[in-house]
Amino acid sequence: MSLISPWRADFPALAILESQGQTYLDSAATSQKPQALIDALTGYYTCGTANVHRAQHLPAERATRAFEDARIKVARWLNASSPTEIVFTRGATEALNLLAYGLEHLIEAEDEIVISALEHHANLLPWQQLARRRGARLVVLPIDTHGMIDLEAAAGLIGPRTRLLAVSQLSNVLGTWQPLAELLPLAKQQGALTVVDGAQGVVHGRHDMQAMACDFYVLSSHKLYGPEGVGALYGRGESLLKLKHWQFGGEMVRVADLTHADFHAAPLGFEAGTPPIGSIIGLGAILDYLSKLDAAAVTGHEQALHMKLLAGLEVRDGVKLLCAPQTALASFTVEGVHHSDLAHLLAEQGIAVRSGTHCAQPLMKILGIDGAIRVSLGLYNDGVDLERFFGALDHSLDLLR
Ligand SMILES: Cc1ncc(COP(=O)(O)O)c(C=O)c1O
């Protein structure tokens, strides 16, 4: 498999970054955007904007149609059974907070909310706060030495008091796919609701909501080469009915008087206020762009890059991977070198990687470290990016040791 990315030229920022001596290896934080998205956003903003679902005039009809088309595209991308199963949010974080408020009435004192030790803060703190509000218990599934949620331990910890299981699909720190096919049914057998944080997983491959035993799945557009400020909550039809409304205002209400109001069901009932219309249309455009790519070629390219990244890290003295990642990223420490010093030197040489706790402080504590360097890949990266990274890494380590 060639390490040249046939899609690199679709992303104009990469040539500009390159001309500035920058190598972008931080796509798990946020991705660069293709021209197809820039054109869609320019097209929308140039043709005249309008609010959605509110007016009969032509710009409003056009905006509403494009907005609802985007919902259909997200539903198709996830193989949801209906576009009404897609609620637009401002990102994965907001979708998880929506769930933590929307499901609050189902959680009672002494109930158990189960998460794992490797969760991003976005899939930890909303549940931690919910547990506090309701006097419930937050149960944390341990991870094994392969960076996977320990299924044996999970079978013992998920029980009759479990009301909800919320776990990541792909770890943003370890790069490991979590064993959802085995894990989610353990919660379902107890009658619990299941939430999957797909913020990283959605970027790599297509995932079929009808095949996954989840009630809810959340994603952010900006990691998937789309605009910031928009994400989606997938909810199985019957699971969405369990949600209580959480944000109140325009367009989510059916009828209101000064003392009472009656609200729409999902999705509109959970999209209070003017949504980020342009960004949602942009998300639809990104899914069009991605749908036209050869998915097997993208996966093959990402895997080949990933193997090169791992091979290069493994032969360098003192470099220690946090675990063996399976895709798209690698997090590591270097013996005797602080991650922030290394990240600083890499940045000085134009290498954009992330260092720190990656919004997963509990995981860092368990691993006994105060942070790590994370190199993360997008479909536009190529072998030259990795060679530049390794050159800068060697130079930095020479300076630091
Ligand atoms: C696994 C995971 N979950 C949730 C999030 C939060 O996504 P956002 O900040 O786009 O809401 C991230 C972002 O890094 C993530 O990696």
The ligand as an ORCA input file, in Angstrom:
! r2SCAN-3c Opt
* xyz 0 1
  C     -13.471     10.243     22.639
  C     -13.957     11.655     22.626
  N     -15.169     11.926     23.128
  C     -15.679     13.169     23.132
  C     -14.959     14.224     22.633
  C     -15.548     15.594     22.681
  O     -15.786     16.067     21.402
  P     -16.159     17.605     21.175
  O     -15.131     18.405     21.908
  O     -16.081     17.760     19.712
  O     -17.515     17.794     21.715
  C     -13.680     13.998     22.121
  C     -12.846     15.116     21.619
  O     -11.637     15.069     21.639
  C     -13.170     12.681     22.108
  O     -11.969     12.400     21.611
*
